[in-house]
Amino acid sequence: MYTSDMYIAILGRQSALGLAELERVYGGVSRFSHESARLEYAPDIQRLGGSLKAGKIVLELPRGDWRAVHTKILQHYEKNWQSVDHKITLGISTYGLRTSGRDIQRTGITLKQQLKKHGTSLRLIPNAEPALNTATAHHNKLGLSPNKVELLVVQGADGAIVVAESTGSQNITALARRDQGRPKRDAFVGMLPPKLAQIITNLAVGPRHSGSNLTILDPFCGTGVILQEAMLLDYDAYGTDLADKMIDFSQVNLEWAQQTLHTQKSFRVTQGDAMTTTWQPPVDAVACESYLGQPFSAPPSPSKLREVRGNCDHIIGLFLRNIGAQLPAGTPLCVAVPAWRAVDSTFTHLPLTNELDSYGYRRIKIQGVSSRELLYYREDQVVARELLVIEKI
Ligand SMILES: C[S@@+](CC[C@H](N)C(=O)[O-])C[C@H]1O[C@@H](n2cnc3c(N)ncnc32)[C@H](O)[C@@H]1O
């Protein structure tokens, strides 16, 4: 049993991003396994784009296998639940353990039988896989009330096992609605997933100061995904974009967000070239997906890559200089810039990523993740987004 509470988070597909987001927002975090992190603070899963589930640690085994976990769960929950007077719904998810859905099911059934003797009734969520997916966990409201429990059983890289009681899963229905329900979408400027927009915003803002009224600027706002997510995270949103059409799209989308997603936060969007425009203060943090150059379905030739990379470096470099002259020192930014992936999975980065100090910025230190790991891409994508987490010197 813990004297001070500890938490576990199950990280999303690109786990370095999830880990960096947790560290930047909460601090007190360390990697536990390739897909999980251990935290000193209770994370709010709905505010995070890079974590799938979170839970409070209730049991720990220094090492062991599913058999040992099975015994521990039976002992602990037979004792804890034998005199509860309500029905309990239980799901069990394991991460990093060598076990099967069937084994897990067997533990649940044994516990159900033991509790029945005490008059406690248990409804088990069946496991097709060792871990319940976030949709199943969320639809069953697991972790959201004391009688709907999901156990997250996670084996760390060092062999230690923790059992945590979930405090909620990412609401993928709401995320899908925010993504696909928006009135204006544009395949050409690209579809930034709301989860990534949350990550970018959180990496930019960092620790949240409750009660502070922050304004987040996106100088390449496009259809407004980052601005929308910033408003849902309780920040005022300010967007500019070179294209009038994108300003119209953002305007319509953010009005929709205010009406449909019930955010009270304000927004304003105006046309402006990020290389030359003057923004109206206050700007408390900058979160954006900058110009990414043209999309590629296969790695470009070396000469084409040189051309596109040079062009992006020029535009983003002028943007960084322009905005740098306007921001107070210490203003944090998270800027997604392109990085190109070769067939051997190596990346070509923008030259400016190696010369940030000459542009007037320094990287914000993130302990558990190296800056080159902050990459978001799908397996079929050539143009990855590299997230620069920086501050104005
Ligand atoms: C990759 S998209 C960003 C998409 C955006 N995240 C969204 O939610 O739709 C890049 C955007 O930058 C805009 N853009 C390109 N060059 C620009 C410049 N010099 N100044 C401002 N915006 C620019 C494009 O019009 C486009 O909307």
Ligand as a Chemical Component Dictionary entry (heavy atoms), coordinates in Angstrom:
data_LIG
# 
_chem_comp.id                   LIG 
_chem_comp.type                 NON-POLYMER 
_chem_comp.pdbx_formal_charge   0 
_chem_comp.three_letter_code    LIG 
# 
loop_
_chem_comp_atom.comp_id 
_chem_comp_atom.atom_id 
_chem_comp_atom.alt_atom_id 
_chem_comp_atom.type_symbol 
_chem_comp_atom.charge 
_chem_comp_atom.model_Cartn_x 
_chem_comp_atom.model_Cartn_y 
_chem_comp_atom.model_Cartn_z 
_chem_comp_atom.pdbx_ordinal 
LIG C1  C1  C 0  -0.375 22.522 -42.147 1  
LIG S1  S1  S 1  -1.583 23.735 -42.310 2  
LIG C2  C2  C 0  -2.204 23.915 -40.688 3  
LIG C3  C3  C 0  -3.558 23.275 -40.564 4  
LIG C4  C4  C 0  -4.215 23.522 -39.265 5  
LIG N1  N1  N 0  -3.507 22.915 -38.156 6  
LIG C5  C5  C 0  -5.676 23.121 -39.241 7  
LIG O1  O1  O 0  -6.193 22.905 -38.160 8  
LIG O2  O2  O -1 -6.326 23.064 -40.287 9  
LIG C6  C6  C 0  -0.635 25.152 -42.586 10 
LIG C7  C7  C 0  -1.443 26.445 -42.731 11 
LIG O3  O3  O 0  -0.502 27.503 -42.877 12 
LIG C8  C8  C 0  -1.023 28.451 -43.759 13 
LIG N2  N2  N 0  0.134  29.220 -44.243 14 
LIG C9  C9  C 0  1.055  28.886 -45.173 15 
LIG N3  N3  N 0  1.977  29.872 -45.284 16 
LIG C10 C10 C 0  1.648  30.810 -44.359 17 
LIG C11 C11 C 0  2.207  32.059 -43.977 18 
LIG N4  N4  N 0  3.305  32.542 -44.568 19 
LIG N5  N5  N 0  1.592  32.751 -42.998 20 
LIG C12 C12 C 0  0.486  32.285 -42.388 21 
LIG N6  N6  N 0  -0.100 31.135 -42.743 22 
LIG C13 C13 C 0  0.480  30.409 -43.711 23 
LIG C14 C14 C 0  -1.780 27.677 -44.788 24 
LIG O4  O4  O 0  -2.801 28.475 -45.369 25 
LIG C15 C15 C 0  -2.349 26.528 -43.929 26 
LIG O5  O5  O 0  -3.640 26.859 -43.490 27 
# 
loop_
_chem_comp_bond.comp_id 
_chem_comp_bond.atom_id_1 
_chem_comp_bond.atom_id_2 
_chem_comp_bond.value_order 
_chem_comp_bond.pdbx_ordinal 
LIG C1  S1  SING 1  
LIG S1  C2  SING 2  
LIG S1  C6  SING 3  
LIG C2  C3  SING 4  
LIG C3  C4  SING 5  
LIG C4  N1  SING 6  
LIG C4  C5  SING 7  
LIG C5  O1  DOUB 8  
LIG C5  O2  SING 9  
LIG C6  C7  SING 10 
LIG C7  O3  SING 11 
LIG C7  C15 SING 12 
LIG O3  C8  SING 13 
LIG C8  N2  SING 14 
LIG C8  C14 SING 15 
LIG N2  C9  SING 16 
LIG N2  C13 SING 17 
LIG C9  N3  DOUB 18 
LIG N3  C10 SING 19 
LIG C10 C11 SING 20 
LIG C10 C13 DOUB 21 
LIG C11 N4  SING 22 
LIG C11 N5  DOUB 23 
LIG N5  C12 SING 24 
LIG C12 N6  DOUB 25 
LIG N6  C13 SING 26 
LIG C14 O4  SING 27 
LIG C14 C15 SING 28 
LIG C15 O5  SING 29 
# 
